[in-house]
Amino acid sequence: MAAASESNRLVSSRRREPSVASTLGVSQPTRRRRKETQVEQQREYVGIDLHRRRSVIVRMAEDGQVLGVDQVVNDPVELSMAVAKAGPDPEVALESTYGWYWAVDLLQANGAHVHLVHPLGLHWDSRRVKNDVRDSTELANRLRRGDLPESHIAPPEQRELRELVRYRAKLTALRTSAKAQVHAVMAKEGILPTLDDMFGPGGRILLEQMPFEGAYALRVSSLLKLLDHYAGELIVVEAELTARLADHRGYTAIQAIKGVGPIMAAIFVAEIGDVSRFPTARHLCSWAGLTPSHRESDTKVQRGHITKQGNHLVRWAAIEAVARYKGGDPISPTYTRVARRRGRMIGRVAAARKLLTLVYYGLRDGEIRCLAETA
């Protein structure tokens, strides 16, 4: 009995011996404290299905468990409060749909790691059931798995440049529509155009002297006023573009390509942005949709026309730039070779891809060496 009590005394004395951690003042967390620490450090993933008026937000844990679903109106305060439930610096995924600028800027300002998702890469058309909650849940789940088709988040300065070039494209389309309407009225009255350009100085005089009556005269007069207004707005937009890009090395360098003027160069700079995000010129051409489609299965390989899946404004500018001059000496042999074998239109597309390759090097290096050598 005495031996047992002596043994218990020795064990208890060993337990009371001070450890290194207690000597340094570091307390050992209890099991409950350890469990709470693991929950607090768990990363959360957020999927947002952004709409015009309301949005659905789903928070998901690392193991795929849905932690919460919120439906909020598109207000900065409500969106920030809903995402703040995921803790500091959450991982957030949302689609690059209509009006995503404000949401991305707000989330990034609040410390979130935003992943902008390309809607075309989600392949949601094959799903049997599609709603906002399922969309947000799938975004969070794919973000957790790391297989999101992400898009580039352009900085605010580049977005403003894009706004200018796209607004100019819209004004040009409206101007073209107004001119086509004038020609339509002339056709209804049986009046043939006597000049190739009916909207130059000489053509405007002829239009004002044409014998339109009633509603036709009113429409032509209104369209001519709109054309004058569009011309004035285009001058303002182009002047702003020129001022913003005056010190841009790449903007000046790519204008050495024959067929690329100030407007085409502004489109390339604004839409492409930081060209270093493309490893090679081939990646840039693929992003613009100027690469052929490729479908392969077993022993069957089918290559078709260009995909046209990409930035349509860059693709249009590249093809338009080679329409008249064929890109000059470095590019015109490619056009001639392909056009002789495949036709004029396919030759133009091949020349456009060659031109976009030169644009890549001009934006990356600030010069185009092959053009400098020939000069």
Long-range contacts (C-beta under 8 A, 24 or more apart in sequence): 43-90, 43-91, 44-86, 44-87, 44-90, 44-91, 45-86, 45-90, 45-91, 45-93, 45-140, 45-141, 45-143, 45-144, 46-83, 46-86, 46-90, 46-91, 46-92, 46-93, 46-112, 46-140, 46-143, 47-92, 47-93, 47-94, 47-135, 47-136, 47-137, 47-138, 47-139, 47-140, 47-141, 47-143, 48-83, 48-92, 48-93, 48-94, 48-103, 48-136, 48-139, 49-94, 49-95, 49-132, 49-133, 49-135, 49-136, 49-139, 50-74, 50-94, 50-95, 50-97, 50-99, 50-100, 50-103, 51-132, 52-98, 52-99, 55-79, 55-103, 56-132, 56-133, 56-135, 56-136, 57-82, 57-83, 57-136, 58-133, 58-136, 58-137, 58-139, 58-140, 59-85, 59-86, 59-140, 60-137, 60-140, 60-141, 60-144, 62-144, 64-141, 64-144, 66-137, 69-133, 69-136, 71-132, 74-103, 76-102, 76-106, 79-103, 79-106, 79-107, 80-106, 80-110, 83-107, 83-110, 83-112, 84-110, 89-113, 91-115, 91-143, 93-117, 93-139, 93-140, 93-142, 93-143, 93-148, 94-139, 95-119, 95-122, 95-139, 96-151, 101-159, 104-153, 105-156, 114-153, 115-143, 115-148, 115-150, 116-150, 116-151, 116-152, 116-153, 117-148, 117-149, 117-150, 117-151, 118-149, 118-150, 118-151, 120-149, 120-309, 121-149, 122-149, 152-273, 152-277, 154-273, 155-273, 158-270, 158-273, 158-274, 160-244, 161-241, 161-244, 161-245, 161-266, 161-269, 161-270, 162-270, 162-271, 164-237, 164-240, 164-241, 164-244, 164-266, 164-270, 165-241, 165-266, 165-267, 165-270, 165-271, 165-313, 166-313, 167-237, 168-234, 168-237, 168-238, 168-241, 168-263, 169-313, 171-230, 171-233, 171-234, 171-237, 172-234, 174-226, 174-230, 175-227, 175-230, 175-231, 175-234, 178-223, 178-226, 178-227, 178-230, 179-227, 181-219, 181-223, 182-207, 182-220, 182-223, 182-224, 185-212, 185-216, 185-219, 185-220, 186-210, 188-216, 189-216, 199-227, 238-262, 238-263, 241-266, 241-270, 242-266, 245-269, 249-366, 250-275, 250-362, 250-363, 250-364, 250-366, 253-362, 253-363, 253-365, 253-366, 253-367, 253-368, 254-358, 254-359, 254-362, 254-363, 254-368, 256-362, 256-368, 256-371, 256-372, 256-375, 257-321, 257-327, 257-328, 257-331, 257-355, 257-358, 257-359, 257-362, 257-368, 257-371, 258-325, 258-327, 258-328, 259-321, 259-322, 259-323, 259-324, 259-325, 259-326, 259-327, 259-328, 259-355, 260-321, 260-355, 260-359, 264-317, 264-320, 264-321, 267-313, 267-314, 267-317, 268-314, 268-317, 268-359, 268-363, 269-363, 271-311, 271-313, 271-314, 272-314, 272-359, 272-363, 275-360, 275-363, 275-364, 276-364, 278-360, 280-360, 281-356, 281-357, 281-360, 281-361, 284-356, 284-357, 284-359, 284-360, 285-353, 285-356, 285-357, 286-310, 287-311, 288-314, 288-315, 288-318, 288-356, 289-315, 290-315, 290-318, 290-349, 290-352, 290-353, 290-356, 291-353, 306-349, 314-356, 315-352, 318-352, 318-353, 318-355, 318-356, 318-359, 319-348, 319-349, 319-352, 321-352, 321-355, 322-348, 322-351, 322-352, 322-355, 323-348, 326-351, 327-351, 327-354, 327-355, 327-358, 328-371, 329-374, 330-354, 330-358, 330-370, 330-371, 330-374, 331-355, 331-358
